Amino acid sequence: MQEVFAYRPCEFAPTGEMVPLPRTVSADRDPAAASIAAVVAGVSEAEADRGCSSFFSSRTANSLRDVRRSSNGDTVIVDFRNFTDALPEAPGVKSFLPPGVMAELTWTLFHQFPDIAAARFLFDGDEQAFWTWLGGPGTAAHAFTRAMWEQI
């Protein structure tokens, strides 16, 4: 068994910070994939009782299709089933700042795995579909880098 973390906004965290919430997974499972699967599963009842939250929930729990590394290993490619219908229509859902879903995804990857330099996000194998949802029409698909995350 190994421990991985899903980063979440919690009431007791300083503003703009995310809290690592542990998950125990099989030792043969890729840690980055296990962490992202934990993110999209949402918070547990105990975590919610402690003041942690997520826009991800049981409705998005099975949305992870694949997580793989680039040939040199420094970029992670995260492919989801399109989960947008399972998210609330609320301001800040897509945000890279807490409590947004992009904050949860990027904190989980970059804060936990220092060897990851960039992340690419896809819906059903289509990177442009993900970035169009995130930023609206005309947003070009691109890798989101650690340097970008560090500037937020």
BALUM-229897 format. One line per 10 residues: number of its first residue (from 0); their letters; for each residue x, y, z of N, C-alpha, C. Coordinates in pm, 1 decimal. Example, Ala and Ser with C-alpha at 12.3 -4.5 7.8 and 13.67 -1.06 7.14 Angstrom:
BEGIN
0> AS> 1319.0:-569.0:780.0:1230.0:-450.0:780.0:1320.0:-330.0:780.0; 1285.0:-225.0:708.0:1367.0:-106.0:714.0:1290.0:3.0:787.0
END
This chain:
BEGIN
0> MQEVFAYRPC> 84.1:-118.1:0.0:0.0:0.0:0.0:89.2:125.2:0.0; 35.0:232.5:-57.5:104.9:361.0:-58.7:4.5:471.1:-28.4; 55.2:582.9:19.4:-30.2:696.4:50.1:-10.9:804.7:-56.1; -122.1:856.3:-106.9:-121.8:969.7:-198.9:-216.5:1074.1:-141.7; -217.5:1192.3:-203.7:-299.0:1300.8:-151.0:-385.0:1363.9:-259.1; -504.8:1402.7:-219.2:-591.9:1486.6:-301.0:-595.2:1621.7:-230.1; -561.1:1727.4:-299.7:-557.5:1861.4:-239.7:-694.3:1926.6:-251.5; -743.1:1980.5:-139.4:-877.9:2037.4:-130.8:-877.8:2171.5:-58.8; -977.7:2254.3:-90.9:-1000.4:2372.2:-8.4:-1069.5:2329.4:120.6; -1023.1:2382.0:232.5:-1082.0:2350.8:363.1:-1096.8:2480.8:441.3
10> EFAPTGEMVP> -1201.3:2489.6:519.1:-1229.8:2611.4:595.9:-1114.7:2652.2:686.1; -1039.5:2555.2:737.9:-932.8:2585.3:833.9:-800.4:2621.9:766.3; -792.7:2614.7:634.3:-669.1:2646.7:562.0:-656.6:2797.1:543.0; -534.9:2847.7:536.6:-517.6:2989.8:504.5:-577.3:3020.6:366.4; -623.3:3140.7:346.9:-681.2:3181.6:219.4:-585.6:3151.4:104.9; -638.1:3089.5:0.3:-558.1:3058.8:-116.4:-475.9:2932.0:-105.7; -484.0:2863.5:5.2:-408.0:2739.6:25.1:-500.3:2619.1:13.8; -441.6:2507.1:-23.3:-513.9:2380.9:-31.3:-454.1:2285.0:71.9; -535.8:2190.8:116.5:-495.0:2095.9:219.6:-479.4:1957.0:157.0; -365.9:1888.6:183.1:-350.0:1752.7:131.4:-429.1:1653.5:217.5
20> LPRTVSADRD> -524.2:1584.7:154.0:-603.7:1484.9:224.3:-557.2:1346.7:177.7; -514.9:1261.6:271.2:-452.9:1134.0:234.2:-552.4:1029.9:183.4; -501.2:946.3:93.7:-571.9:828.0:44.4:-471.2:714.4:40.5; -511.8:597.5:82.4:-427.2:479.3:75.2:-470.7:398.8:-46.5; -373.4:369.3:-132.4:-400.9:296.5:-256.5:-301.0:182.5:-271.5; -328.3:95.0:-363.0:-240.9:-18.6:-391.0:-101.4:30.0:-430.8; 0.8:-41.3:-385.2:139.4:-3.5:-414.0:172.2:-12.5:-562.5; 98.9:-92.5:-637.6:128.9:-105.8:-780.2:58.3:-0.4:-865.8; -17.7:85.5:-804.6:-89.8:189.0:-878.3:-0.7:311.3:-898.6; -8.6:373.0:-1016.3:67.2:495.2:-1042.1:19.9:603.9:-945.5
30> PAAASIAAVV> 109.3:666.0:-868.9:67.9:764.4:-769.6:-5.2:885.2:-828.5; 38.9:934.9:-944.2:-29.2:1050.1:-1004.9:-170.7:1012.1:-1045.8; -187.4:896.4:-1105.1:-321.0:851.1:-1145.7:-410.2:830.2:-1023.7; -356.0:770.2:-919.2:-433.9:747.5:-797.7:-476.0:879.1:-733.2; -388.0:977.0:-736.3:-419.6:1107.8:-678.1:-530.3:1179.1:-755.4; -522.1:1176.8:-887.8:-625.0:1242.0:-968.4:-758.3:1168.4:-953.1; -755.1:1035.9:-946.1:-878.3:959.6:-922.3:-940.4:1000.0:-788.7; -857.1:1022.6:-687.5:-907.5:1066.7:-557.5:-968.5:1206.1:-565.8; -908.9:1293.3:-644.9:-963.2:1428.8:-661.6:-1103.3:1423.1:-720.7; -1119.3:1352.5:-833.2:-1249.0:1353.2:-901.6:-1356.1:1276.5:-825.4
40> AGVSEAEADR> -1317.3:1197.5:-723.6:-1414.3:1126.1:-641.2:-1482.2:1217.3:-539.3; -1427.5:1337.1:-516.6:-1486.0:1428.3:-418.9:-1436.5:1400.6:-278.4; -1492.3:1472.2:-183.4:-1451.7:1458.2:-43.2:-1534.9:1350.0:25.3; -1475.4:1290.1:126.9:-1548.6:1192.5:208.1:-1640.9:1268.0:304.6; -1731.7:1195.4:363.2:-1822.9:1256.1:461.2:-1743.9:1312.6:579.6; -1642.5:1239.5:624.2:-1559.2:1286.3:736.1:-1484.9:1414.2:699.3; -1434.3:1422.7:575.4:-1364.4:1543.8:530.9:-1460.9:1661.7:522.0; -1580.2:1637.0:472.6:-1681.4:1743.7:466.4:-1716.6:1791.7:607.0; -1726.4:1699.3:701.1:-1755.2:1736.6:839.9:-1643.8:1821.9:899.6; -1521.2:1805.5:849.4:-1406.8:1885.2:896.4:-1397.2:2019.9:825.7
50> GCSSFFSSRT> -1486.4:2045.8:729.0:-1486.2:2174.8:660.4:-1415.5:2174.5:526.6; -1389.1:2057.3:471.0:-1327.4:2048.5:338.8:-1437.8:2031.9:234.1; -1410.6:2081.1:114.3:-1514.1:2077.8:11.3:-1451.7:2052.6:-125.6; -1539.6:2028.5:-222.3:-1497.2:2008.9:-359.9:-1617.7:2023.6:-451.1; -1594.7:2074.7:-571.7:-1698.9:2072.1:-673.5:-1709.0:1931.7:-733.3; -1602.1:1851.4:-720.0:-1607.6:1712.0:-762.0:-1690.0:1634.1:-659.4; -1753.3:1526.9:-704.3:-1842.0:1450.0:-615.8:-1857.3:1308.0:-669.6; -1949.8:1234.3:-612.0:-1979.0:1099.6:-661.9:-2024.2:1103.8:-807.3; -2076.8:1216.9:-851.8:-2120.4:1230.9:-991.8:-2001.1:1236.0:-1088.6; -1884.4:1274.1:-1040.5:-1764.7:1281.3:-1125.3:-1666.0:1168.1:-1095.3
60> ANSLRDVRRS> -1697.2:1085.0:-997.5:-1602.7:985.1:-946.5:-1545.5:892.6:-1053.6; -1622.5:858.4:-1154.0:-1575.1:765.8:-1256.8:-1535.8:835.9:-1385.6; -1502.0:962.2:-1376.4:-1472.9:1039.4:-1497.4:-1327.8:1028.1:-1545.5; -1239.8:971.0:-1467.4:-1100.4:959.2:-1510.2:-1085.5:842.4:-1607.5; -1038.8:872.9:-1728.3:-1015.4:769.4:-1829.7:-873.4:716.8:-1823.2; -775.6:808.7:-1811.7:-635.5:767.2:-1819.9:-545.5:878.1:-1767.0; -436.5:838.0:-1706.8:-327.7:929.3:-1669.6:-200.5:861.4:-1716.8; -123.6:933.5:-1797.3:2.3:876.7:-1845.2:107.9:987.0:-1847.0; 231.6:943.2:-1854.3:345.0:1036.2:-1859.8:396.9:1046.2:-2002.4; 452.7:1160.7:-2034.8:519.0:1178.3:-2163.4:640.7:1086.2:-2169.0
70> SNGDTVIVDF> 700.5:1074.8:-2285.6:814.0:983.3:-2301.9:930.9:1018.7:-2209.9; 951.3:1146.5:-2180.5:1060.4:1182.7:-2088.5:1012.5:1190.2:-1943.8; 883.3:1171.1:-1920.0:829.4:1159.6:-1785.2:796.6:1288.3:-1713.6; 826.0:1404.5:-1772.0:803.8:1528.9:-1698.0:667.2:1592.9:-1724.0; 591.9:1538.9:-1817.2:457.4:1589.8:-1844.8:357.1:1478.4:-1819.6; 251.6:1511.5:-1747.8:145.1:1415.3:-1723.0:26.2:1452.4:-1812.5; -32.5:1352.1:-1876.1:-148.4:1371.8:-1962.7:-266.9:1309.7:-1890.6; -367.0:1391.9:-1859.5:-482.7:1348.8:-1782.2:-604.7:1355.0:-1873.2; -663.1:1240.4:-1898.1:-777.5:1230.0:-1987.9:-902.6:1193.4:-1907.8; -1003.0:1279.5:-1915.5:-1129.5:1259.4:-1844.9:-1242.0:1228.1:-1942.7
80> RNFTDALPEA> -1344.4:1157.5:-1894.6:-1473.2:1160.7:-1961.2:-1526.9:1300.1:-1930.0; -1595.7:1360.2:-2021.1:-1643.3:1496.7:-1999.0:-1735.1:1501.1:-1876.2; -1689.3:1570.3:-1773.5:-1762.3:1576.2:-1646.8:-1838.8:1706.0:-1626.9; -1842.7:1791.2:-1727.9:-1897.9:1925.8:-1708.8:-2044.2:1926.1:-1667.8; -2123.9:1830.0:-1714.5:-2265.6:1825.3:-1675.1:-2283.4:1786.3:-1528.8; -2180.7:1730.8:-1467.2:-2187.9:1688.7:-1327.4:-2142.0:1798.0:-1230.5; -2095.1:1910.4:-1284.1:-2049.8:2019.8:-1199.0:-2159.8:2125.1:-1185.6; -2161.8:2194.9:-1073.0:-2262.4:2300.5:-1057.3:-2232.9:2419.9:-1148.4; -2335.5:2493.5:-1180.7:-2320.8:2618.7:-1256.2:-2297.4:2728.5:-1153.3; -2174.9:2741.8:-1109.6:-2143.2:2838.4:-1004.5:-2018.0:2915.0:-1043.5
90> PGVKSFLPPG> -2009.0:3040.6:-1000.0:-1886.7:3116.3:-1024.9:-1767.8:3045.8:-958.7; -1658.6:3046.8:-1025.2:-1536.7:2991.5:-967.7:-1516.6:2842.3:-984.7; -1612.8:2770.6:-1044.0:-1597.9:2626.3:-1059.5:-1470.2:2592.9:-1135.9; -1441.1:2665.0:-1241.4:-1327.6:2634.4:-1328.7:-1195.6:2695.7:-1280.5; -1197.6:2768.5:-1174.5:-1084.2:2849.6:-1131.7:-959.2:2770.1:-1095.9; -845.1:2834.1:-1121.7:-716.4:2782.1:-1077.5:-688.8:2823.8:-932.8; -776.7:2906.1:-876.9:-767.7:2945.7:-736.7:-869.7:2866.1:-656.4; -838.1:2832.3:-530.7:-935.6:2760.1:-449.3:-1065.3:2839.1:-439.4; -1178.9:2773.4:-451.8:-1204.6:2630.0:-450.4:-1220.9:2565.9:-588.3; -1174.7:2625.5:-693.5:-1198.1:2576.1:-828.6:-1141.3:2438.2:-858.3
100> VMAELTWTLF> -1201.5:2370.5:-956.2:-1156.3:2235.8:-992.1:-1013.6:2236.4:-1044.9; -975.7:2340.9:-1116.5:-838.0:2345.3:-1166.6:-738.8:2364.1:-1051.9; -779.1:2431.7:-946.8:-692.9:2442.6:-828.7:-669.2:2304.1:-769.2; -775.1:2225.5:-755.5:-760.2:2091.4:-699.5:-669.0:2004.5:-786.2; -691.7:2007.9:-915.5:-611.3:1923.8:-1006.2:-464.5:1966.3:-1007.9; -439.3:2095.9:-1022.0:-300.8:2141.1:-1035.5:-224.5:2133.7:-902.9; -288.7:2166.3:-791.6:-221.7:2151.0:-662.4:-186.6:2004.7:-638.4; -279.6:1914.9:-668.3:-255.8:1772.0:-646.9:-135.2:1724.4:-726.7; -122.7:1769.1:-849.7:-9.7:1726.0:-932.2:120.5:1797.0:-897.3; 119.2:1930.4:-894.9:244.2:2004.9:-881.6:297.5:2010.9:-739.0
110> HQFPDIAAAR> 210.6:2017.1:-640.8:258.4:2025.4:-503.6:310.4:1890.4:-456.1; 250.5:1784.5:-505.0:282.2:1650.0:-458.4:395.3:1582.7:-537.4; 407.2:1616.0:-664.6:503.2:1547.2:-751.0:600.1:1647.0:-812.7; 713.6:1672.7:-748.2:807.7:1773.9:-796.9:869.8:1741.1:-932.8; 861.0:1616.8:-977.2:917.2:1579.6:-1107.3:823.7:1614.6:-1223.6; 700.8:1653.7:-1194.0:606.8:1691.0:-1300.4:627.6:1838.6:-1333.7; 662.1:1865.8:-1458.4:687.3:2002.6:-1505.4:566.1:2062.5:-1576.5; 476.9:1975.9:-1626.6:361.2:2025.5:-1700.8:250.6:1920.9:-1698.3; 127.6:1969.6:-1719.4:11.4:1881.1:-1727.2:-70.5:1918.9:-1849.7; -121.5:1818.1:-1915.5:-212.3:1836.6:-2028.6:-344.3:1772.1:-1987.8
120> FLFDGDEQAF> -455.5:1840.9:-2011.5:-587.3:1792.5:-1972.2:-672.8:1772.3:-2096.2; -746.0:1660.4:-2099.7:-827.0:1625.0:-2215.1:-965.5:1579.5:-2171.4; -1063.2:1596.5:-2258.4:-1194.7:1535.2:-2244.9:-1207.4:1432.9:-2356.6; -1222.0:1307.3:-2319.4:-1241.9:1199.5:-2416.5:-1135.9:1201.5:-2526.9; -1010.5:1222.5:-2486.3:-899.0:1221.9:-2579.2:-877.6:1350.9:-2655.3; -955.3:1453.3:-2627.3:-951.3:1579.1:-2702.0:-907.3:1693.9:-2610.8; -784.4:1737.5:-2628.3:-730.2:1845.7:-2544.7:-802.1:1977.4:-2571.9; -834.6:2004.7:-2697.7:-903.5:2129.2:-2731.3:-1040.6:2136.1:-2663.8; -1110.6:2023.7:-2654.5:-1242.7:2022.7:-2589.7:-1231.2:2065.3:-2444.1; -1126.7:2019.1:-2375.5:-1107.9:2058.0:-2235.5:-1084.6:2208.3:-2223.3
130> WTWLGGPGTA> -992.8:2261.3:-2305.2:-958.3:2403.1:-2294.0:-1071.6:2493.3:-2343.2; -1152.2:2446.0:-2436.0:-1268.2:2523.8:-2478.2:-1365.6:2536.2:-2362.1; -1390.6:2424.9:-2291.9:-1476.8:2431.4:-2173.1:-1417.7:2525.4:-2068.9; -1290.9:2514.9:-2045.5:-1227.1:2593.0:-1940.0:-1227.8:2742.4:-1969.7; -1196.5:2777.5:-2094.0:-1182.1:2918.3:-2123.4:-1278.5:2974.5:-2223.6; -1366.1:2892.8:-2274.3:-1460.3:2940.5:-2374.0:-1405.0:2922.9:-2514.1; -1485.3:2951.2:-2613.8:-1443.4:2933.0:-2753.2:-1315.5:3011.2:-2784.0; -1231.8:2950.7:-2863.9:-1110.1:3017.8:-2907.8:-990.8:2997.3:-2818.3; -1009.9:2932.7:-2702.9:-896.7:2907.3:-2615.0:-813.9:2794.3:-2674.1; -689.0:2820.8:-2696.9:-601.3:2720.3:-2757.3:-558.5:2616.6:-2653.4
140> AHAFTRAMWE> -558.3:2491.5:-2694.1:-510.1:2384.5:-2608.0:-360.9:2404.3:-2583.1; -317.8:2376.3:-2461.0:-176.8:2389.3:-2427.5:-146.6:2313.5:-2298.7; -20.6:2291.2:-2276.6:21.1:2233.2:-2149.5:13.4:2342.6:-2043.6; -29.9:2304.1:-1924.7:-26.6:2395.1:-1811.2:98.2:2359.7:-1733.4; 189.7:2453.2:-1721.5:321.2:2424.5:-1664.8:330.4:2456.7:-1515.2; 430.3:2397.6:-1454.2:459.0:2427.0:-1313.0:486.7:2577.2:-1296.9; 559.3:2636.7:-1390.2:589.3:2780.2:-1382.7:460.4:2863.3:-1383.4; 362.3:2825.3:-1464.9:232.9:2894.5:-1464.5:165.7:2881.3:-1329.4; 166.4:2759.2:-1275.4:103.3:2732.3:-1146.5:169.7:2813.2:-1036.6; 299.9:2822.1:-1039.7:371.9:2896.7:-936.1:343.2:3046.2:-939.9
150> QI> 295.2:3097.0:-1051.9:264.0:3240.3:-1064.2:122.4:3273.4:-1017.9; 41.6:3171.1:-992.1:-96.8:3196.4:-949.5:-98.8:3236.8:-803.6
END
